[in-house]
Amino acid sequence: MHSKETIDALFDKLAPLLKLLSEHPNMDLIENMLETVLKLSQEEVSRGDLKILNSAIKEIRYSFKVFFPYQHIPKVTFFGSARTPESAPEYQLAMQMASQMAQLGWMVITGAGDGIMKAGHQGAGKELSIGLNIRLPFEQSANEVIEADSKLINFKYFFTRKLFFLKESKALILFPGGFGTFDEAFECLTLIQTGKSVPIPVVFVDKPGGMYWKSLAGFINDFMLGNRLISPDDLNLFKMTDDIQQGIRHVTDFYKVYHSSRYVKQDLILRLNKDISEHQLELLNQEFHPILSSGRIEKAPLPDEDQDEPELLHLPRLKMHFNRHYFGELHRLIHTLNKFG
């Protein structure tokens, strides 16, 4: 049991923060979080579990702080092996691809280690690099490009680190790698396939003539698709290539007309960088009617949308009752929409 003096000291420590809370625009959400945390004191939770929660909250809070100044800059995550030597063609291609993405105004996120991760940061340069390092028993240190930079975050847990790889990225690029690369690839694809992530382009890149991802494509087609463990439209969720220019175009073209998406009640809203014609809208309805649970795809500015992102209110948008079994086809709709640009 804690003494009255200890509890009083805690209230004194929290008092200034609680005073500021009354002026916070998102007071309702913070109040809910505080209530959730305080309820833990009334429940049977081990000290070890509380330590996990405490560390996770700290990591997430700090990561929000690091990413906030760069929220309006598009970011691409590079995945791949830390063991890829600098002399390998995959390393050189990753560096070239990151450099070209940086020239187009994108920031490059990597796991901050060596190999493909270092190549991504070398190509982008320190100013446009963000590193999400993981603390491992054998101490994976950050590469020399991002080491000691303010945009380097050191994570204790893989799950908090993975959250920011996907949450902050508008595209994923994967070079050949080991267990970790496959873990990241399939977890990201699963989240996109199930609608737990917004649609983003995913590109698997190999060296010219390389068989690494082609072998995976064969497995996916022969065993996953062949045994009906995935749907044919799931193949729309990613692209495999050995041409970095093709990979870059796949990423940038994804946002040619399409901007972003969100749900408002039962409606899926697609925000657009430019409006489409009534004829083009009719073509979308004819081709993609099967992925709607009811109604049609419509143009619809919604007055109650984007209260938390007012800078997006000016964007034209489409509204639909989307059947959430068809995220692969939703990606194809986005690719079709972008052809109108």
C-alpha positions as CSV (number, residue, x, y, z in Angstrom):
1,M,0.0,0.0,0.0
2,H,1.2,3.5,-0.8
3,S,1.2,6.2,1.8
4,K,-1.0,9.2,1.7
5,E,2.1,11.3,1.1
6,T,2.9,9.3,-2.0
7,I,-0.6,9.7,-3.4
8,D,-0.5,13.5,-2.7
9,A,2.9,13.8,-4.4
10,L,1.4,12.0,-7.5
11,F,-1.5,14.5,-7.6
12,D,0.8,17.4,-7.3
13,K,2.9,16.0,-10.2
14,L,-0.2,15.5,-12.4
15,A,-2.0,18.8,-11.5
16,P,-0.2,21.0,-14.1
17,L,-0.8,18.5,-16.8
18,L,-4.5,18.2,-15.9
19,K,-4.9,21.9,-16.0
20,L,-3.5,22.0,-19.5
21,L,-5.9,19.2,-20.5
22,S,-8.9,21.5,-20.1
23,E,-7.6,23.5,-23.0
24,H,-6.7,20.6,-25.3
25,P,-8.8,20.3,-28.5
26,N,-8.9,16.5,-28.1
27,M,-9.7,16.5,-24.4
28,D,-12.4,13.8,-24.9
29,L,-9.9,11.3,-26.3
30,I,-7.3,12.0,-23.7
31,E,-9.9,11.7,-20.9
32,N,-10.9,8.2,-22.3
33,M,-7.2,7.1,-22.3
34,L,-6.7,8.3,-18.7
35,E,-9.8,6.5,-17.6
36,T,-8.6,3.3,-19.3
37,V,-5.2,3.4,-17.6
38,L,-6.7,4.2,-14.2
39,K,-9.1,1.3,-14.5
40,L,-6.0,-1.0,-14.5
41,S,-5.5,-0.2,-10.8
42,Q,-8.8,-1.9,-10.1
43,E,-8.1,-5.0,-12.2
44,E,-5.9,-8.1,-11.7
45,V,-3.0,-7.2,-13.9
46,S,0.6,-8.3,-13.2
47,R,3.4,-5.9,-12.8
48,G,5.1,-7.5,-15.8
49,D,2.0,-6.7,-18.0
50,L,1.9,-3.1,-16.7
51,K,5.6,-2.8,-17.7
52,I,4.7,-3.9,-21.3
53,L,1.9,-1.4,-21.5
54,N,4.1,1.4,-20.0
55,S,6.9,0.8,-22.4
56,A,4.6,0.5,-25.4
57,I,2.8,3.8,-24.6
58,K,6.1,5.6,-24.2
59,E,7.4,4.3,-27.5
60,I,4.2,5.3,-29.3
61,R,4.1,8.7,-27.7
62,Y,7.7,9.4,-28.6
63,S,7.2,8.2,-32.2
64,F,4.2,10.4,-32.7
65,K,6.4,13.3,-31.6
66,V,9.2,12.4,-34.0
67,F,7.0,12.0,-37.0
68,F,4.7,15.0,-36.4
69,P,6.9,17.6,-38.1
70,Y,7.0,15.5,-41.3
71,Q,3.3,14.6,-41.4
72,H,2.7,16.3,-44.7
73,I,5.7,14.8,-46.5
74,P,5.1,11.4,-48.3
75,K,7.1,8.5,-47.0
76,V,8.1,5.2,-48.4
77,T,9.4,2.3,-46.3
78,F,12.3,0.1,-47.6
79,F,12.4,-3.4,-46.3
80,G,15.3,-5.9,-47.0
81,S,18.2,-7.8,-45.5
82,A,20.6,-6.3,-43.1
83,R,23.2,-8.8,-44.4
84,T,23.2,-7.5,-48.0
85,P,26.8,-6.3,-48.7
86,E,27.4,-3.0,-50.3
87,S,28.9,-4.7,-53.3
88,A,25.6,-6.6,-54.1
89,P,23.5,-5.4,-57.0
90,E,20.5,-5.3,-54.7
91,Y,22.3,-2.8,-52.4
92,Q,23.1,-0.5,-55.3
93,L,19.6,-0.7,-56.7
94,A,18.1,0.1,-53.3
95,M,20.4,3.1,-53.0
96,Q,19.5,4.3,-56.5
97,M,15.7,3.8,-55.9
98,A,15.8,5.7,-52.6
99,S,17.8,8.5,-54.2
100,Q,15.2,8.9,-56.9
101,M,12.3,8.8,-54.5
102,A,14.0,11.5,-52.4
103,Q,14.4,13.6,-55.6
104,L,10.6,13.3,-56.0
105,G,10.1,14.7,-52.5
106,W,9.6,11.5,-50.6
107,M,11.2,10.6,-47.2
108,V,12.6,7.1,-46.8
109,I,11.9,5.0,-43.7
110,T,14.0,1.9,-42.9
111,G,14.7,-0.3,-40.0
112,A,17.9,1.7,-39.5
113,G,20.3,-1.2,-39.7
114,D,22.9,-2.2,-42.3
115,G,22.4,-3.8,-45.7
116,I,19.3,-2.7,-47.6
117,M,18.3,-0.4,-44.7
118,K,21.6,1.5,-45.0
119,A,21.3,1.6,-48.7
120,G,17.9,3.3,-48.4
121,H,19.3,5.9,-46.1
122,Q,22.4,6.5,-48.2
123,G,20.3,7.0,-51.3
124,A,17.9,9.4,-49.6
125,G,20.5,11.2,-47.5
126,K,20.2,12.0,-43.8
127,E,17.8,14.9,-44.1
128,L,15.2,12.7,-45.8
129,S,15.8,9.6,-43.8
130,I,13.9,8.2,-40.8
131,G,15.2,5.2,-38.9
132,L,13.1,2.7,-36.8
133,N,15.7,0.6,-35.0
134,I,14.9,-2.4,-32.9
135,R,16.8,-3.2,-29.8
136,L,17.9,-6.9,-30.0
137,P,19.8,-9.2,-27.6
138,F,22.8,-9.1,-30.0
139,E,22.4,-5.3,-30.2
140,Q,21.5,-4.2,-33.8
141,S,23.1,-0.7,-33.9
142,A,21.9,2.0,-36.3
143,N,23.7,2.5,-39.5
144,E,26.2,5.4,-39.8
145,V,23.8,7.5,-41.9
146,I,21.0,7.8,-39.3
147,E,23.0,7.1,-36.1
148,A,22.6,9.9,-33.6
149,D,20.0,11.7,-35.8
150,S,16.9,13.1,-34.2
151,K,14.8,11.1,-36.7
152,L,16.1,7.8,-35.3
153,I,13.7,5.9,-33.0
154,N,14.9,2.9,-30.9
155,F,12.1,0.4,-30.3
156,K,11.9,-2.3,-27.6
157,Y,9.0,-4.1,-29.2
158,F,8.5,-5.3,-32.8
159,F,4.7,-4.6,-32.7
160,T,5.1,-0.9,-31.9
161,R,7.8,-0.6,-34.6
162,K,5.6,-2.3,-37.2
163,L,2.8,0.0,-36.4
164,F,4.8,3.0,-37.5
165,F,6.3,1.3,-40.6
166,L,2.8,1.0,-42.0
167,K,1.0,3.9,-40.3
168,E,3.5,6.5,-41.6
169,S,4.1,5.0,-45.1
170,K,2.3,5.8,-48.3
171,A,4.2,2.9,-50.0
172,L,6.3,-0.2,-49.2
173,I,9.3,-1.3,-51.2
174,L,10.8,-4.8,-50.5
175,F,14.2,-6.1,-51.6
176,P,15.3,-9.7,-51.0
177,G,15.7,-10.5,-47.3
178,G,15.4,-13.2,-44.6
179,F,12.7,-14.1,-42.1
180,G,12.3,-10.5,-41.0
181,T,11.6,-9.3,-44.5
182,F,9.0,-12.0,-45.1
183,D,7.4,-11.3,-41.8
184,E,7.1,-7.6,-42.7
185,A,5.9,-8.4,-46.2
186,F,3.1,-10.8,-45.2
187,E,1.9,-8.9,-42.2
188,C,1.6,-5.7,-44.3
189,L,-0.2,-7.6,-47.1
190,T,-2.5,-9.2,-44.5
191,L,-3.4,-5.8,-43.0
192,I,-4.1,-4.3,-46.5
193,Q,-6.0,-7.5,-47.6
194,T,-8.3,-7.3,-44.6
195,G,-8.8,-3.5,-44.6
196,K,-6.9,-2.9,-41.4
197,S,-4.6,-0.7,-43.4
198,V,-5.6,1.9,-46.0
199,P,-4.7,1.0,-49.5
200,I,-1.0,1.7,-50.4
201,P,1.2,0.4,-53.2
202,V,3.5,-2.6,-52.3
203,V,6.4,-3.3,-54.6
204,F,8.8,-6.3,-54.5
205,V,12.1,-5.4,-56.2
206,D,14.8,-7.8,-57.4
207,K,18.0,-7.3,-59.4
208,P,17.6,-7.7,-63.2
209,G,16.9,-11.3,-64.0
210,G,16.8,-12.2,-60.3
211,M,14.7,-15.2,-59.2
212,Y,14.1,-14.3,-55.5
213,W,10.6,-12.7,-55.8
214,K,9.8,-14.7,-59.0
215,S,10.1,-17.9,-56.8
216,L,7.8,-16.4,-54.3
217,A,5.3,-15.5,-57.0
218,G,5.4,-19.1,-58.2
219,F,4.6,-20.3,-54.7
220,I,1.8,-17.8,-54.3
221,N,0.2,-18.8,-57.6
222,D,0.7,-22.5,-57.4
223,F,-0.1,-23.1,-53.7
224,M,-1.9,-20.2,-52.2
225,L,-4.1,-19.3,-55.3
226,G,-4.0,-22.8,-56.6
227,N,-5.5,-24.2,-53.4
228,R,-7.9,-21.3,-53.1
229,L,-6.3,-20.0,-49.9
230,I,-6.3,-16.5,-51.4
231,S,-8.6,-14.9,-54.0
232,P,-7.4,-14.0,-57.6
233,D,-8.0,-10.3,-56.8
234,D,-5.5,-10.5,-53.9
235,L,-2.8,-10.5,-56.6
236,N,-3.7,-6.8,-57.2
237,L,-2.3,-5.9,-53.7
238,F,1.3,-6.0,-54.9
239,K,3.6,-5.7,-57.8
240,M,6.9,-7.6,-58.5
241,T,9.5,-6.2,-60.8
242,D,13.3,-6.2,-61.5
243,D,13.1,-2.7,-63.0
244,I,13.4,0.1,-60.4
245,Q,11.9,2.7,-62.8
246,Q,8.8,0.5,-63.1
247,G,8.7,0.2,-59.3
248,I,8.9,3.9,-58.8
249,R,6.2,4.5,-61.4
250,H,3.9,2.0,-59.6
251,V,4.3,4.0,-56.4
252,T,3.9,7.5,-57.8
253,D,1.1,6.6,-60.2
254,F,-0.9,5.2,-57.3
255,Y,-1.4,8.8,-56.2
256,K,-2.0,10.3,-59.6
257,V,-5.7,10.8,-59.1
258,Y,-6.3,8.9,-55.8
259,H,-5.2,10.8,-52.7
260,S,-6.4,8.8,-49.7
261,S,-9.4,7.1,-48.1
262,R,-11.4,6.7,-44.9
263,Y,-14.8,5.4,-43.7
264,V,-17.6,7.7,-42.7
265,K,-20.2,5.6,-41.0
266,Q,-21.0,2.9,-43.6
267,D,-19.5,4.7,-46.6
268,L,-16.0,4.3,-48.0
269,I,-14.8,7.8,-49.1
270,L,-12.0,8.1,-51.7
271,R,-10.4,11.5,-51.7
272,L,-9.1,12.6,-55.1
273,N,-6.2,14.8,-56.2
274,K,-8.4,15.9,-59.2
275,D,-12.0,15.5,-60.1
276,I,-13.2,13.0,-62.7
277,S,-15.9,13.4,-65.4
278,E,-19.4,12.0,-65.2
279,H,-18.4,9.7,-68.1
280,Q,-15.5,8.3,-66.1
281,L,-17.7,7.9,-63.1
282,E,-20.1,5.8,-65.2
283,L,-17.2,3.6,-66.4
284,L,-16.2,2.9,-62.8
285,N,-19.8,2.0,-61.9
286,Q,-20.0,-0.4,-64.9
287,E,-16.8,-2.2,-64.1
288,F,-16.8,-2.2,-60.3
289,H,-20.5,-2.6,-59.5
290,P,-19.8,-6.2,-58.1
291,I,-17.7,-4.8,-55.2
292,L,-20.5,-2.6,-53.9
293,S,-22.8,-4.0,-51.3
294,S,-25.5,-1.6,-52.6
295,G,-26.1,1.5,-54.6
296,R,-23.6,3.2,-56.9
297,I,-20.3,5.0,-56.8
298,E,-21.2,8.7,-56.4
299,K,-19.5,12.1,-56.1
300,A,-20.1,13.3,-52.6
301,P,-18.6,16.1,-50.6
302,L,-19.5,15.3,-47.0
303,P,-19.9,18.2,-44.6
304,D,-19.2,16.1,-41.5
305,E,-16.0,14.5,-42.9
306,D,-12.4,15.3,-42.2
307,Q,-13.0,17.3,-39.0
308,D,-9.6,16.0,-37.8
309,E,-8.0,16.8,-41.2
310,P,-9.5,20.2,-42.3
311,E,-6.7,20.7,-44.9
312,L,-8.3,17.9,-47.0
313,L,-11.8,19.4,-47.1
314,H,-11.2,20.9,-50.5
315,L,-10.5,17.6,-52.2
316,P,-13.1,16.1,-54.5
317,R,-14.3,12.7,-53.4
318,L,-16.2,9.6,-54.3
319,K,-18.6,7.7,-52.0
320,M,-19.6,4.1,-52.1
321,H,-21.1,1.2,-50.0
322,F,-18.0,-1.0,-50.4
323,N,-18.2,-4.7,-49.8
324,R,-15.2,-5.4,-47.5
325,H,-14.5,-8.8,-49.0
326,Y,-12.9,-7.1,-52.1
327,F,-9.9,-5.1,-51.1
328,G,-7.9,-6.5,-54.0
329,E,-10.5,-5.2,-56.4
330,L,-10.5,-1.9,-54.5
331,H,-6.8,-1.7,-55.4
332,R,-7.7,-2.4,-59.1
333,L,-10.3,0.4,-58.9
334,I,-7.7,2.8,-57.7
335,H,-5.3,1.8,-60.5
336,T,-8.2,2.3,-63.0
337,L,-9.1,5.7,-61.4
338,N,-5.4,6.8,-61.8
339,K,-5.5,6.1,-65.5
340,F,-8.0,9.0,-65.7
341,G,-5.2,11.3,-64.8
